Amino acid sequence: MTAVTAGTAGTTGAPGGSDAAAAVEQAAHEAVFDAAVAADERIEPRDWMPEAYRASLVRQIAQHAHSEIIGMQPEANWITRAPSLRRKAILMAKVQDEAGHGLYLYSAAETLGTSRDELLDKLHSGRQKYSSIFNYPTLTWADVGAIGWLVDGAAITNQVPLCRCSYGPYARAMVRVCKEESFHQRQGYEALLALSRGTEAQHAMAQDAVDRWWWPSLMMFGPPDDESTHTAQAMEWKIKRHTNDELRQRFVDIAVPQAEALGLTLPDPDLRWNEERGHYDFGAIDWTEFWDVLKGNGPCNEQRLSRRRQAHEDGAWVREAAAAHAEKHRARNHDADRHRTQQHQHTGEHAEAQA
């Protein structure tokens, strides 16, 4: 984007005209920003951007990052109890991927001028949210498959359009995240397929997991459009490309034939193909449950946050050691630079003396 950068945002001139000058400069910045968004150009960290745009991005990226690291917990619960070495290795790799996704996203948020420590503090204090889906328990091994197929499938549906987000660092982070999420969705599908085609008890376990995770997966896209306070503005800024309801419908249309291939049923008696609309109709979502879980009253809200806080406290020594190492490295480089400077000065003085 060839926009006026943040470094040119100051105003000059006589005090009496400063307000008018600031207003003119603000309007010029907004015009360049609006034109860039309209032209589908990327907004980069050094570009001028409205504070509301910055705040909206921080809120969304932080929620996304928090969801990635909180989302490690339900599946990590099954690493030690995976039914085979192959399944254990796959699950360990997946949980590791989620940690990496959180790091990408926290780094993207830092380009907006907010620190990772600040974001984590808001998560731990409950001032920032994460996806409600991660406040449900994983009761059986089949839940790991259901999360991979449904939860990661919903995430891909939501996140692929974010690869075209108007903010460059977020869009670029999502390219890699989505590639890895596609593998997560496939491993979940494959795990459910194996269970569904296994013994009668295994098939029942897979069906039970799908029954419990289907509706929370639909809630992942957020509240209906007429109750969403952020969607309209995010669409205007091209942070988002589709509304919550559009993405939810797209996910349902994808999931239904996949469920048929799995030999599993989705727990919705109202689910049927609508020839006129060209989409599947589906039943009413219990939004009371969604809002209740979001407010902290879900089955695992307190457990998830308390474990996250404890992990953060347990890792304090690692952060302190890393900071000490970085400071030692910086000091060593500073001493080396000073020594080289002194050598150059000595060499120059010696050459002058000989001349």
Buried (B, 14 or more C-beta within 10 A) or exposed (E): BEBBBBEEEEBEEEEEEEEEBBEEBBEEBEEBBEEBBEEEBBBBBEBBBBEEBBEBBBBBBBBBBBBBBBBBBBBBBBBEEBEEEEBBEBBBEBBEBBEEBBBBBBBBBBBBEBEBEBBBEBBBEEEBBBBBBBBBEBEBBBBBBBBBBBBBBBBBBBBBBBBEBBBBBBBBBBEBBBEBBBBBBBBBBBBBBBBBEEEEEBBEBBBBBBBBBBBBBBBBBBBBBEEBEBBEEBBEBBBBBBBBBBBBBBBBBBBBEBBEEBEBEBBBEEBEEEEEEEBBEBEEBEEEBBBBBBEEEBEBBEEBBEBBBEEBEEEEEEEEEEEEEEEEEEEEEEEEEEEEEEEEEEEEEEEEEEE
